[in-house]
């Protein structure tokens, strides 16, 4: 683990805030915030939460038109053929699918022009062998590429020991979201798979952010934030570990043991599982008043996750 403020990353780059992460020998103390703001214009198109265009939520348009625009965004730069588009929008496409799609594309262009004149021209019709529809935008105009880039940067800094910089990057990433993906979209197989994939990416980013925050000692509001995410994803073991770790690092043995009991009850009753080893280890650390061990457990989990990431390369969420 690199912890020298003078050291760079393995690829030779240096993060903007290359500070030492606090050692486990002492209770972390919150550091002064030093987020690097993203000075680029806000993305024109957003899918991270409710679908938005130029900052306007497209919640009043028809579900099919929202689905057309969302599909084009997730596959931006590549046209979607008519037959494939029909399967995206309908699990059992109607006989009139092609005509319906054409009508919805026309309506979508009109609605985009109402938001900004000429914006509807971004929706392109492709003819010939590539017959279909697509969206002509640059990556910086879309929030998903910004999110994935910030997450990748934050994770790289996290596994290289630059916890403060990891927090900054991951905060930028999660701030791009305005709620879970998939709201008001047709529940087709295509959208269901993308909804699960993108929402897991969001939860993973928050999980990495909370891990970096623990290692950086920025834990003052962390119990509340972790509890909020547990309410949304109660079976994520690592979230329970982090919540127990924060209470342990704060010297709050009673709260740590309460977290352990809640997790044990939930996993036993809902999943038929024993208490996960990581939670058991955190309980032992709390009973022994061992903050050093709690910090070591969080750091070791980070190293294990990094090794796992090196063994697999996740597919892009826009892949078919």
HELIX and SHEET records of a PDB file:
HELIX    1   1 UNK A   63  UNK A   74  1                                  12    
HELIX    2   2 UNK A   82  UNK A   89  1                                   8    
HELIX    3   3 UNK A   97  UNK A  115  1                                  19    
HELIX    4   4 UNK A  119  UNK A  122  5                                   4    
HELIX    5   5 UNK A  128  UNK A  130  5                                   3    
HELIX    6   6 UNK A  139  UNK A  141  5                                   3    
HELIX    7   7 UNK A  143  UNK A  159  1                                  17    
HELIX    8   8 UNK A  163  UNK A  175  1                                  13    
HELIX    9   9 UNK A  189  UNK A  216  1                                  28    
HELIX   10  10 UNK A  222  UNK A  232  1                                  11    
HELIX   11  11 UNK A  237  UNK A  249  1                                  13    
HELIX   12  12 UNK A  253  UNK A  266  1                                  14    
HELIX   13  13 UNK A  267  UNK A  271  3                                   5    
HELIX   14  14 UNK A  277  UNK A  287  1                                  11    
HELIX   15  15 UNK A  291  UNK A  311  1                                  21    
SHEET    1   A 3 UNK A  45  UNK A  46  0                                        
SHEET    2   A 3 UNK A  52  UNK A  53 -1                                        
SHEET    3   A 3 UNK A  56  UNK A  57 -1                                        
SHEET    1   B 3 UNK A  80  UNK A  81  0                                        
SHEET    2   B 3 UNK A 132  UNK A 135 -1                                        
SHEET    3   B 3 UNK A 123  UNK A 126 -1                                        
END                                                                             
